[in-house]
Amino acid sequence: MLAKVYSATLQGLNALPVMIEVSATNNAPIRFSIVGLPDNAVRESQDRVLSALHVNGYRIPQKQIVVNLAPADVRKEGSGFDLPIAIGILLSLELIHAEDISKYMFVGELGLDGTIQPIKGGLSIAIKARELGYEGLFVPMANVREAAVVNRLKVYGVNHINEVLGFLGGTTMLYSTEVDTRREFFDSQHNFDFDFEDVKGQENVKRAFEVAAAGGHNLILIGSPGCGKSMMAKRLPSILPPLSLAESLETTQIHSIAGKLSNNTSLISVRPFRAPHHTISDVALVGGGSVFMPGEICLSHNGVLFLDELPEFSRSVLETLRQPLEDRVITISRSRYSLTIPCSFMLVASMNPCPCGYHNHPTRKCVCTPTQIQRYMNKISGPLMDRIDIQVEVESVPFEDMAKAPKGEPSAMIMERVVRSRRIQEDRYSQIKGVHCNAQMSSSLLQKYAALDADCMNMLRNAMTKLNLSARAYDRILRVARTIADLEGSQQIQSYHLAEAIGYRSLDRGDWTE
């Protein structure tokens, strides 16, 4: 008998429907084969499936069993086909009967005892099941909440194959999982592990973080070891505008495919913060591999990518950031696939001012020569620095000041100002495709929305001359000045807005290595 069961496989961020055909015949020789471009994980499902069925009392007769995964010209990857293959075998051998099997889609990895293990990409598969009009989707219990985010689809979480077989045979009642997506999402939007109120002192640096969050600007922190660069960077998500439901769905989808969602998670409600080690490879950063896996820049989509000790990263790794920072998407091309993945993130980097770490330190002496410092700074290319709008020096806070300092301003209060500024920018760029914040302004938009009066133009001219600022600093200063003005609700950039923006160009000063 020929049986058909429906499942899905992942292709990038999306799912592709797969029809699993199982034929059991008496023809010799007796064998079990899987065709349709299966990978090793799919081929190995034979042993898992047969063991699970045997342990649960199903005796498989000596027949020729052929499993076809259609469409046959698309490579099938992962262990999520175990459950539908097992159901297909039982149907083809007429050991079970299920009249409504075509209404459902099945995914799940089987343990040798029939328990159903988690799979990757449950959310993407649920989206595809609803799109294709399936009535229900069976997923492992660990994946049920992420899949149940999709409305107008019955999602059944199961722990064991017997639950599925009992439901299909009419002997077991299963109930679909319901998730109040909006309530859960908005209730958990402000659950942060770190808050800026814990940061004592460093008011100028906290102000730089506020400006960066308000305008979506990339930021680099320069300071000696132990001055608080990493500590403050971890608190940046707590002042960024809350995720929208659309952003959350897209972010959750990426993390689901990467297998980064914890069990029983529905939607990611807080902007991601990714901090890879400086030994990371190119592929681990951008994503790819023989079986596609999202890289760190994709996992930081709609959030923050923090690169600590920036000059210690491989030059080739850092150069891969240039195109994603500009386009906010990345195209990954391999021999088996070509995918375009969203990666709109804020880059926050930190570094020491010199190899020993104590250049310009108030109490400790630097032992580096200007040549060594310049060589250290040259590890970061000019094109990459071109994409970083705000450069801030971080100084160590003396113990006496730290002990006396009161708690800082809470992140919630800073976020209010950031959100208010972002709304101004969203209204301003509402008719401009691909521009949502000041950091994305082109030169033509700068001329329109960041025009300077005569006094401000003279100030900028004098600053660039006296501080020996590079030409690339010009656009950066205007973008940041526009954001500072938006934080105050000012239509026009004032001289003090411009002065603050000029102060955020530490590395562009010609006297940096002196």
C-alpha positions in Angstrom: 0.0 0.0 0.0 1.2 3.5 -0.7 0.9 6.1 2.1 1.4 9.9 2.0 2.3 12.0 5.0 3.2 15.7 4.9 6.1 17.5 6.5 8.5 20.4 5.8 12.2 21.2 5.5 14.1 24.4 6.0 15.5 26.6 3.3 17.1 29.6 4.8 14.5 31.4 7.0 11.6 29.7 5.2 10.2 26.2 5.1 9.6 24.1 2.1 6.7 21.5 2.1 7.8 17.9 1.7 5.5 15.0 0.8 6.7 11.7 2.3 5.6 8.7 0.2 6.0 5.3 1.7 5.5 2.1 -0.3 5.7 -1.4 1.3 5.7 -4.3 -1.1 6.6 -8.0 -1.0 9.2 -7.7 -3.8 12.6 -9.1 -3.2 15.2 -8.2 -2.0 14.0 -7.1 1.5 15.3 -3.7 2.2 14.6 -0.2 3.7 15.6 2.7 1.5 15.1 6.5 1.6 15.3 8.5 -1.6 14.8 12.1 -2.5 18.2 13.7 -1.7 18.3 12.9 2.1 21.3 14.0 4.1 23.0 11.7 6.6 20.7 12.7 9.5 17.7 11.7 7.3 19.3 8.5 6.2 20.0 7.5 9.8 16.3 7.9 10.6 15.8 4.3 9.5 17.4 3.0 12.7 15.6 5.5 15.0 12.2 4.9 13.4 12.4 1.1 13.4 13.7 1.0 17.0 10.9 3.4 18.2 8.2 1.3 16.4 9.6 -2.0 17.8 9.8 -0.8 21.4 6.2 0.4 21.2 4.9 -3.0 20.0 4.8 -2.7 16.3 6.3 -5.6 14.4 7.5 -4.6 11.0 7.2 -7.5 8.5 10.0 -8.4 6.1 9.1 -6.3 3.2 10.6 -3.9 0.7 10.0 -0.4 2.2 10.8 2.6 0.0 10.5 6.2 1.4 10.4 9.0 -1.1 10.9 12.6 0.0 9.3 14.9 -2.7 10.3 17.1 -4.3 13.2 14.8 -5.1 15.5 17.5 -6.4 15.7 19.5 -3.1 18.2 18.3 -0.5 16.4 17.3 2.8 18.3 18.0 6.0 17.8 17.4 9.7 16.1 14.8 11.9 12.5 16.3 11.8 11.3 13.7 9.3 11.5 10.8 11.8 7.9 11.2 13.0 6.2 11.5 9.5 8.3 8.6 8.2 7.2 6.4 11.1 3.6 7.3 10.5 3.9 6.6 6.8 5.4 3.1 7.4 2.6 2.2 9.7 0.0 3.4 7.2 1.6 1.6 4.3 1.7 -1.6 6.3 -1.9 -1.0 7.3 -1.0 -1.3 11.0 -2.9 1.9 11.6 -5.6 3.8 9.8 -6.1 7.5 9.6 -8.6 9.0 7.2 -7.8 12.7 7.8 -4.0 12.4 7.6 -3.8 14.9 4.7 -5.1 17.7 7.0 -2.0 17.7 9.1 1.7 18.3 8.9 4.1 16.4 11.1 7.7 17.2 12.3 9.7 15.7 15.1 12.8 13.6 15.8 12.3 10.2 17.4 14.2 8.8 20.3 14.8 5.0 20.3 11.9 4.6 22.7 9.5 6.7 20.7 9.9 10.0 22.6 9.8 13.1 20.4 12.8 15.4 20.6 13.0 19.1 19.7 13.7 20.3 16.1 14.9 23.6 14.6 12.7 26.0 12.8 9.4 25.2 14.4 8.1 28.8 13.8 9.0 28.8 10.1 7.3 25.4 9.6 4.2 26.6 11.3 4.1 29.7 9.1 4.3 27.5 6.0 1.6 25.1 7.3 -0.8 27.9 7.8 0.1 29.4 4.4 -0.7 26.0 2.7 -4.0 25.6 4.5 -3.3 22.7 6.8 -5.7 22.3 9.6 -3.1 21.3 12.2 0.6 20.8 12.9 2.2 18.2 15.2 5.5 19.4 16.7 7.6 18.3 19.7 6.3 19.7 23.0 9.5 21.7 23.4 8.7 23.6 20.2 4.9 24.0 20.7 4.9 27.6 22.1 7.0 29.0 19.3 4.9 27.3 16.6 1.6 28.3 18.4 2.5 31.9 17.9 1.0 31.4 14.4 -2.8 32.0 14.5 -5.5 30.2 12.5 -3.5 26.9 12.9 -4.1 24.2 15.4 -0.7 23.3 16.9 -0.4 20.1 18.9 2.6 19.6 21.1 3.5 15.9 21.6 6.0 14.1 23.8 5.7 10.5 22.4 4.7 8.9 19.1 1.9 7.0 20.9 0.1 10.3 21.5 0.1 11.0 17.7 -0.9 7.5 16.8 -3.7 7.5 19.4 -5.0 10.8 18.0 -5.0 9.6 14.4 -6.7 6.4 15.5 -9.4 8.3 17.5 -8.4 6.7 20.9 -6.5 9.7 22.3 -7.8 13.3 22.7 -5.2 16.0 22.1 -5.8 19.8 22.5 -4.1 22.4 20.5 -1.9 25.0 22.3 -3.2 28.5 22.5 -0.8 31.4 23.0 -1.9 35.0 23.8 0.9 36.4 21.7 0.2 40.1 22.3 -0.2 39.8 26.0 2.9 37.7 26.6 4.9 39.8 24.2 4.1 43.2 25.8 4.3 41.8 29.4 7.9 40.7 28.9 9.2 43.6 26.8 10.9 45.4 29.7 12.5 42.4 31.5 16.2 43.3 31.3 19.1 41.7 33.3 21.1 45.0 33.2 20.1 48.6 33.9 22.0 51.8 33.5 21.1 52.8 37.0 23.8 50.5 38.2 26.5 52.5 36.4 28.1 55.1 38.7 29.6 58.1 37.0 30.5 58.0 33.3 27.8 60.5 32.5 29.4 61.5 29.2 29.6 57.9 28.1 26.0 57.2 29.1 25.0 60.3 27.1 26.8 58.8 24.1 24.9 55.6 24.4 21.6 57.6 24.6 22.5 59.4 21.4 23.6 56.2 19.6 20.3 54.5 20.6 18.2 57.5 19.6 19.7 57.7 16.1 20.6 54.0 15.5 24.3 55.0 15.3 27.2 52.6 15.5 29.4 53.2 18.4 33.0 52.5 19.5 34.4 52.9 23.0 38.1 53.5 23.6 39.5 53.2 27.1 41.9 51.4 29.4 41.2 47.9 30.7 38.6 47.8 33.5 37.1 51.2 32.8 33.6 49.8 32.2 33.3 49.5 28.4 31.8 46.0 28.4 29.6 46.7 31.4 27.9 49.7 29.7 27.6 48.0 26.3 25.6 45.1 27.9 23.1 47.7 29.1 22.4 49.2 25.6 19.4 46.9 24.8 17.6 48.3 27.9 17.4 51.8 26.3 16.7 50.8 22.7 13.1 51.2 21.4 11.0 48.1 22.2 10.6 45.5 19.5 7.5 45.7 17.4 5.6 42.4 16.8 6.8 42.2 13.2 10.4 42.6 14.4 10.0 40.1 17.1 8.5 37.5 14.7 11.5 37.9 12.3 14.0 37.8 15.2 12.4 34.7 16.7 12.4 33.0 13.3 16.1 33.4 12.9 16.9 32.2 16.4 14.5 29.2 15.9 16.4 28.1 12.8 19.7 28.4 14.7 18.3 26.3 17.5 18.9 29.2 20.0 15.4 29.3 21.5 15.0 27.8 24.9 12.2 25.3 25.4 8.7 26.7 25.7 9.7 30.1 24.3 7.0 31.8 22.2 8.4 35.2 21.0 11.6 37.0 21.7 10.5 40.2 23.3 13.9 41.9 24.1 16.3 43.0 21.4 19.1 40.5 21.1 22.7 41.2 22.3 25.4 39.1 20.7 29.0 39.3 21.8 31.2 36.8 19.9 34.8 36.1 21.0 37.6 37.7 18.9 38.7 34.3 17.7 35.4 33.9 15.7 35.8 32.8 12.0 34.3 34.5 9.0 31.6 31.8 8.5 30.6 31.9 12.2 30.1 35.6 11.9 28.2 35.8 8.6 26.6 32.4 8.6 26.6 29.6 6.0 28.2 26.1 6.1 27.2 23.0 4.1 23.9 23.1 6.1 22.9 26.7 6.5 23.2 28.2 10.0 22.7 31.9 10.8 25.8 33.7 11.9 26.3 36.2 14.6 25.3 39.2 12.5 22.0 37.4 11.6 21.4 36.5 15.3 21.9 40.1 16.2 19.2 41.3 13.7 17.1 44.0 15.3 19.5 44.1 18.2 23.2 44.8 19.1 26.4 43.2 17.9 29.1 43.8 20.5 32.7 43.3 19.4 35.0 43.5 22.5 38.7 44.2 21.9 38.0 45.1 18.2 41.7 45.2 17.0 42.1 41.5 18.1 39.6 40.3 15.6 41.0 39.0 12.3 41.2 41.6 9.6 39.2 39.4 7.2 36.5 38.9 9.8 36.1 42.6 10.3 36.0 43.3 6.6 33.0 41.0 6.2 31.0 43.5 8.3 31.3 46.4 5.8 28.5 45.3 3.4 26.0 44.1 6.1 26.4 47.4 7.9 25.7 49.3 4.7 22.9 47.2 3.2 21.4 45.6 6.4 21.0 42.3 4.6 23.6 39.7 3.7 23.6 37.3 0.7 25.3 34.0 1.4 26.1 32.0 -1.7 27.3 28.4 -1.5 27.5 25.6 -4.0 24.1 24.2 -2.8 22.2 27.4 -2.0 22.1 31.2 -2.2 20.2 33.0 0.5 19.5 36.6 1.4 19.2 37.1 5.2 18.2 40.3 7.1 20.9 41.6 9.5 19.9 45.1 10.6 21.9 45.6 13.8 23.7 48.3 15.8 27.5 47.7 16.0 29.1 48.5 19.3 32.8 47.9 19.6 35.3 48.5 22.3 39.1 48.7 22.3 42.1 49.7 24.3 43.8 53.0 23.2 47.1 51.2 22.6 48.7 47.7 22.8 49.5 48.1 26.5 46.1 49.7 27.2 47.2 52.9 29.1 47.7 55.6 26.5 46.3 58.9 28.0 45.7 57.2 31.3 45.7 59.7 34.2 47.8 57.6 36.6 49.5 54.7 34.7 52.3 55.2 32.3 52.0 54.0 28.7 55.0 52.1 27.4 54.0 52.2 23.7 55.7 54.3 21.0 53.6 56.4 18.6 54.5 53.9 15.9 53.2 51.0 17.9 50.0 52.9 18.7 49.5 53.8 15.0 50.1 50.2 14.0 47.6 49.0 16.6 45.0 51.5 15.3 45.6 50.5 11.7 44.3 47.0 12.4 40.9 48.6 11.9 40.4 49.7 8.3 39.2 53.1 7.3 36.1 51.8 5.4 35.0 50.0 8.6 35.6 53.2 10.7 33.6 55.1 8.1 30.5 53.2 9.3 31.0 54.1 13.0 29.4 57.5 13.8 30.3 57.9 17.5 33.7 57.4 19.0 34.0 57.9 22.7 36.9 57.9 25.1 36.1 56.1 28.4 38.0 57.1 31.5 38.4 55.1 34.7 36.3 56.3 37.6 38.4 56.8 40.8 37.4 54.7 43.8 36.5 57.8 45.9 34.1 59.0 43.2 32.6 55.6 42.7 31.9 55.1 46.4 30.3 58.5 46.8 28.3 58.5 43.5 24.5 57.9 43.8 22.7 55.5 41.5 22.5 56.5 37.9 19.4 57.4 35.9 17.3 54.2 35.2 17.2 52.8 31.7 13.4 53.3 31.6 13.8 57.1 31.7 16.5 57.1 29.1 14.4 54.8 26.9 11.5 57.3 27.0 13.7 60.0 25.4 15.0 57.5 22.9 11.5 56.4 21.8 10.4 60.0 21.5 13.3 60.8 19.3 12.7 57.7 17.1 9.1 58.7 16.5 10.3 62.1 15.2 12.6 60.3 12.8 10.0 57.7 11.7 7.6 60.6 10.8 10.4 62.4 9.0 11.4 59.5 6.8 8.0 57.9 6.5 8.0 58.4 2.7 11.6 57.3 2.1 12.1 53.6 1.5 14.8 51.9 3.6 15.4 54.9 5.9 14.1 54.7 9.4 16.6 56.6 11.6 19.2 59.2 11.3 22.1 56.8 10.9 20.7 55.7 7.6 20.6 59.2 6.0 22.4 59.6 2.7 24.3 62.7 1.7 21.3 64.1 -0.1 19.1 63.6 2.9 21.8 65.3 5.1 21.6 68.4 2.9 17.8 68.5 3.3 17.4 67.6 7.0 20.7 68.5 8.6 21.3 71.9 7.0 23.5 74.2 9.1 23.2 78.0 9.4 26.2 80.3 8.9 27.4 80.2 12.6 27.2 76.4 12.8 29.0 76.0 9.4 31.8 78.3 10.7 32.0 76.2 13.9 32.3 73.0 11.9 34.9 74.5 9.6 37.1 75.7 12.5 36.7 72.3 14.3 37.8 70.3 11.3 40.8 72.6 10.8 42.0 73.0 14.4 41.4 69.3 15.4 42.7 68.1 12.1 39.5 66.0 11.6 39.4 63.7 8.6 37.0 64.3 5.7 35.0 61.3 6.6 34.1 62.9 9.9 31.9 65.5 8.1 28.8 63.4 7.4 29.2 61.6 10.7 29.1 64.8 12.7 26.0 66.0 10.8 24.1 62.7 11.4 24.9 62.7 15.1 24.0 66.4 15.4 20.7 65.8 13.8 20.0 63.1 16.4 21.0 65.3 19.3 18.6 68.0 18.0 15.8 65.4 17.8 16.4 64.3 21.4 15.6 67.9 22.3 12.7 68.2 19.8 14.6 70.9 17.9 13.8 71.5 14.3 17.1 73.2 13.6 20.6 72.0 14.5 21.9 74.5 17.1 25.6 75.3 17.8 25.6 73.3 21.0 24.2 70.2 19.2 27.0 70.5 16.7 29.6 71.0 19.4 28.5 67.8 21.2 28.6 65.8 17.9 32.1 67.1 17.2 33.2 65.8 20.6 32.2 62.2 19.5 35.1 62.0 16.9 37.9 61.0 19.2 39.8 58.7 16.7 39.6 61.3 13.9 41.8 63.8 15.7 45.2 64.2 14.2 46.9 64.2 17.6 45.6 60.8 18.7 48.9 59.0 18.7 50.9 61.9 20.1 
